[in-house]
Amino acid sequence: MPKCIFCLTTDKNVFNTKEHILPESLGGGDWAILPDGLYCDKCQNIFGSSIEQQALADYPFINLRTLLGIPTKKNKAPWFDYMEGRLHSAGEPGRIIYEPNEYFKKAFVEGRKTLTIIPAMTRKSNMVLRTLLKIGLETIAGDNGENKVFEERFDPARIYALTGQKKYDWPYLLIEHTDKLNLYIKGIAADEEPFFMDIYDYDKEQEYLHLRVLYLDFFVPLIENVVIDPEILIGLPRKTEIIIV
Ligand SMILES: [Zn+2]
């Protein structure tokens, strides 16, 4: 019997959605499709039209998509706006077109400004985290965890992902491997798996999603109110951020 892993509906008329656990605009393909009957149309609408959309338009995802020229779902070159104008992907890795806005155009023409700095900060970390939790729960469900994913300990993640309501601060870890980014920009494949979703279940209280998207690694606790285990931090590259939402 179908059952939505987010809103828990069992109405079998509302399961018409094909869902990619890793969104297509981040490189999710047929290998990342969630089995049928676990994700309802209503939740698809909520995530797709707002939460996920805002996350994918935010740092670090939009930068990754623009820098590497990963097209949108509608096969357009990605772009993003920031305070100095708009950055467009030129359709191939490492080529970006900068279009200054009116204010900065004048400054460039007059020679008062010669550089623009690409923003590297997440604006809506809550949307990014909710999208990461969604990916985490879907990873459990897709990995033969159809029973496990309905356990009560995942309710806070389920509720927060869908509604934005939570009781505690919720941290996640972002690691940016700039050495790998440089390789990908040059069109060289890094020698590691470029995309994966893994679940680490150290014990019942610590369950993490490890998501890799090219040069980005995320560690996301899937259970509420955990402190990120410092063991995980040992040996990580310097460009590691703990983001607390
Ligand atoms: Zn649902």
Residues whose N, C-alpha, C, O or C-beta is under 5 A from the ligand:
A	BS01	ZN	C4 F6 C7 L8 C40 C43
